[in-house]
Amino acid sequence: MEKYYKYKKLEENGFQEFDKSDILSGPLHIAIDITNKCNAKCLHCFNRSGSELLRAEISNNEMLEIFKEMAEVKPFSTCFCGGEPMMKYELVLQAAEILKNGGVPNIAMVTNGWFLTKDRVIDLRNAGLTHIQLSLDGKDAKTHERMRGIKGIYEKVLDALRFIDEAGISSAVAFSPAQFNIKQFPEVVELLQKFDNLREIKVQPLMPLGKAVEGRSELFASEEEYRELVKYIEKFNSQRTYNDKIRVDWSDPLDHLRRFITLNFKNNIFSEIKSDGNLTASAYIPVAVGNLKRHSLKDYWKAGLGKVWDIPVIRELAEFVICIEDMKYDSQELPRIFFEDNIEIDLIDNDVMNHLEDFTLEKLYK
């Protein structure tokens, strides 16, 4: 199996070794998929939320035990993701309270906004939620609802942003650029100026994963359209003053892949927990390194969860991804992310960190 290039040994990069995982009790940030269920039918959904996946979700009781473990390791921030986490609203409330009582300072949720009401936002705030991210993919209902596949969701998002303002917690909005909406972005930014607690508008390239690659090539904007979008964002941010509350963040979904295989960072301060209990180093790498139905988060951390970027198969797969098109992994005949089972290893059961030479792509996936 050919590689695009062979990464240098870390010491050859000339960076000082940076390893703090041994003095941390766990990851600094944890994102957890509460569920893969979703009421929307988003054209671009990278993890195919709402579809029948190959994995079975863990029970609510098992999920609550995971949150208790998370509270013990006290991450700096957590995020309830999905799917649509509000489809398990009572679980979200209980989880937020557990984390708040455990001393976790930043508790966020990503939601499409459909199930948010004024009373629910207040209850979420009181339970411990400090931040909510929604999505708005167009200047009007027709455009946003085309992307999200559910009639009425445009007004739901605007209502939710108003409820969040009234509750006094912060919000962010994600915009997913596609052929049919990318030129509307300046008008979306203008529309959002009226929300006092909105702190950030997030934009990144549409990823060729999940539903976005199911025969919908018309979704993807051209390189020229992306250049114009980035030019607008740079101009907008350059004209911001100290008192301007909203910033626009253009994100590179590949940044962490490049960073962890080229810089000498040994500790992975970010961990992802899937709705089936799987632990992954990145949503964009088809490798699970454990499952919280088998062992605790603390035990996985002691076994090397903070050093998973030392595992050869993870580094090798990250090497394949030079641009976002490479996320498909199709030219390498590797598992299609969110279509097929991941490559599964277990940091504890397989004693991975003491036998790194056995966990190469060649040995694990032929």
N, C-alpha and C positions, 0 to 999 in steps of 0.2 A: 504494500500500500504506500503510494508516494506521498511525501510531505511537501508543502510549499517551501519550507526552509527548515534548517536545523537550528534550534535556539541555542544560544551560547550558554555555557555554564554560568551560573550566577556570578561567581568570582571574576569571570572574564569581563563582566560588564562594568567593573570598577565601582560598584555601589557598596556601601558599607552594609553589612548584614543587619537586618532589622527584625528581631524576634522578640515580641512581647507576650506571646500566647501563654508562656509558662507562668506569667504573673497575673494574667487575667482569669477571672472565674468563668468566663464564657464570652460569647460574641458581644460586641458593642451594639449591633443592630440585628434584629431578627424580623424577617417577613414571614408570615404564616398564612397559608391559604385556608381560610375557615371552611370553605366548601368549593366545589367546582360547579355547583348548581348556579344557574343564572336565568333570569326572566327575559333578558335581552337577547338579540340575535345579531351581534355586532359583526359586520363584514370582515373585519380585520383581526378578530380575537386571536392572539398568538398562542394561547393555551387551550383553545377550543372549549371554553367554558360553556356549560349547558349541554355539551355533547356526551355521548356514552364513551367514557374512557376505559382504558384497560385496567385501571386501578380502582379499588373499592375504598370509599372514604371511611375513616375511623369514626367511632361513635362520639356523641357529644361528651359523654363521661370521660372517654379517653382523651378528648381534646382538652377538657378542663384540667386533667392531670398534667398535660403538657404545659398549660399556662402556669400551673403551680411551680413546675420545674423552671420555667422561664423567670418567674418572680424571684426564685432563689438565686439565679445567676445575675439578676439585676442588669439587664442590658440598658444602655443609654436611651434606646428608642426601639419601638416595635411598630409593626404595621399589620393590620388585618386586611388581607387581600382575598382574592377569589379567582373565578366565580364572583358571585354577588354576596358579600358577607351578610348583608341585611336580610337575606333569606333565612339566616339563623340569628335573628335579632336578639332573642333571649340569651343565646350563647355568647354573643358579642358583649352584652351588658355584664354578664357574669365574668367573662374574661377580662374586661376592662377593670372591673372592681378588684379582681385578683392581682392584676399588675399594679394598679394604683396603690393598693394596700401593701404590696411588696416593695414599693419605693421606686418603681420605674417612672421616670419623669416625663417621657414623651411617648404618647400612645396615639397612633394615627389609624385611619381607615380609608381605603379606596373603595368607592361605591359609585354606581351609576345614578344614584339620587332618587330612584323611583319610589323607594319605601320610606324616605325621610319625610317626617312631618315635624311641625313645630315642637310638639310634646316629645317626640322621640329624640330630637336633637338635644333638647334640654336634659332628658334622661341619660343620654350618652355622655353629655358633658359632666353631669353629676356622678356618673359611674367612673369617670377618669379620662375619657377621650379628650385629647388636646388639639387634634387637627383632623380635618376631613378633606380628601381629594375627590373631586368629581371630574367629569369629562364634558367638554362642549366642543363639538366638531363642525360648527357652522354658525353663521350669523342669524339663521332663521330655523324654524321648525322643520321645514322641508329637507334642508341639508343635514341637520343633526340626526333626524329620524331616519334618513336614508342610511347613514352609517350604523346607527344603533338598532334598527329593525323593530322599533316599538313606538307606536303612535302615542303622542302625548308626553314623551319623555323630555322634550325640549323645555316645556313649561315647568316640569318637575325639577329640572336642574336649576333653573332660575329661582324657583321657590325655595329650593334647598339652600342655595347660597344666601338668600335673605334670612332664612331661619338660623343659619350658622352665624351670620352677622349679629342677629338679635341675641343669640346665646352667648356671644362673646368669646368664641374660640376661632382659631385661624383656619383658613381654607386655601386650597390650591385648585387649579383647573388644568387638566391635560387636554391638549389638542392633537389629534392624529391626522397628519396631512395626507390627503389623497388627491387624485386628479381632479375630483369634482368639488373640492373645498379649499385647496391650498391657497388660492388667490383671495379667499375670504378672510384670511387670518388677521389682517389689520383691522377689519371691522369687528371681529370677535374680540380683539384686544380693547377696542373702543367700547364695546358693549359691556365689558367686565369692569370698567373703571368705576362704576357706581357702587361696587361692593367693598365696604370699608375694611373687612377683615381678610380680603383676598391678598395673599402675599406673593404668589408665584403662578405663572403660566408656564407649563412644561410642554416642550415640543421635542420630538425625536423622529428620525426616519421611520417610516412604516416598515415593520419587520416581515420578511417573507417566511412566516411560520404559521402553523395552525390554519385557521379559516382563510387567511390572506392568500394562501397558495392553492386553495381549492377552486381553481379555474377562474380567478378574478384578476387577471392581469391589468384590467382597466383601473384597478385601485391605485396603482403605483404612479406617482408623479414623476416627471422627467427631471434629469439632472439640472437643467436650466431653471425649472420651477423651484427646485430645492435651493439653488444658488440665490435666487431672488428672495426666497423666504429667509435664508440666513442673513442676507444683506439687510433686510428689514429689521430683523431681530437685533443685529449689531447696532444699527442706527438708533433703534428704540432705546436700548440699554445705554448707549453713549450719551443720550440726551436726558437720562434720568438725573434727578437731583437727590440730595440727601433726604428730602422730605417725601419723595415719591415712594409710595408703599409697594407697588407691584414691579416685579422684575420678570423678564422672560428668559427662561432657561432652555437653551438648545443643548440637548444631551446626546452623547455618543454611546449607544448601547454596547459598543465593543471596547470602551475604555478600560473596564476592569479586566477584560481578557488580556489586552496588551500590557497593562500595568503589572499584573501578577506573573507574567512569564518573562518580562524583560527587566523589571526592577527586583532588587533582592528583598522583597517583602516575604517573610515566612508566615506571618500570622494573618489569618483570614478573619477580619473583624465583623464580617457580614455572613449570616447564615440564613438559608431558606428552608422552611418546613412545608411540605406539600400536604394536601388534604388526606392523603393516605398514610401520613406519618414519615414519609421519606425525607431524608436530609440531602440537600444538593449544594454543590459549590457555586453553581450558577444556573439560572433558568435556561441558559443557552448552551449548556454542555450536557449531553445525555448520559450522565453518570450519577447514580445514587450512592452515597457513602455510608448509609445506615438507615435505620428505621426506628422511630421512637416507640414503636410497639415492642421492640426487642430490648432496648436499653435506654437509660435515662440520658437527658441532654448533658448533664454533668459528666457522666461516664464517657460519652462520646467526645466531649471536650478534652478530658484527660487522655483519651486514646488518640488524639491528634486532629480533632475537627478544626482546630485553629491553624493547622498546617497542611490542609488538603491540597494546596497548590504545589506541594512537594511531590505529590503522587504522579508518576510518569504519565498515566493514561489521561489525566485531566490536563496536564501541560501539553501533551501531544494533540489532544482535541482542540485546545485553544489555539494551537499553531495553525490549524486548518482555516481558521476564521480570519481572513484578511480584510474582507468587506462584508456588509450585511447579507449579500447573496450567498455567502459561504455558510450561513447559518443552517441552510437546508441539509448540509452534509451529504447531499445526494451523490456527488461525484466520488465520495469515499465509501459508499454503500454502508453507511453507519445508520444506527437507529434514527428514524425520523422523529424529532422531538414532538411529543404530545400526540403522535400517531402510533408509536410502537413503544414497547418496554425499554426503559433505560438499561444500560450496562449496570449491573448491581454488584457492589462490593460492600463489605461491612468492616469499618475501622476496628471494631472489637472482635467480632467472630473470626475475621481473617487476619488479625494482627498486622494490618496493612503497613503501618509506619515502620515496623521492624523487618519488613520483607518487601521493600519498595521495588526491588528488581523483578518481582513476580507480577507487578501490576502495570504492565505496559499494554499498549493497544494490541500489539501483536499476540500477546499471550491471552488476553481477555476476549478479543473479538476477532474472529478469523472468518 
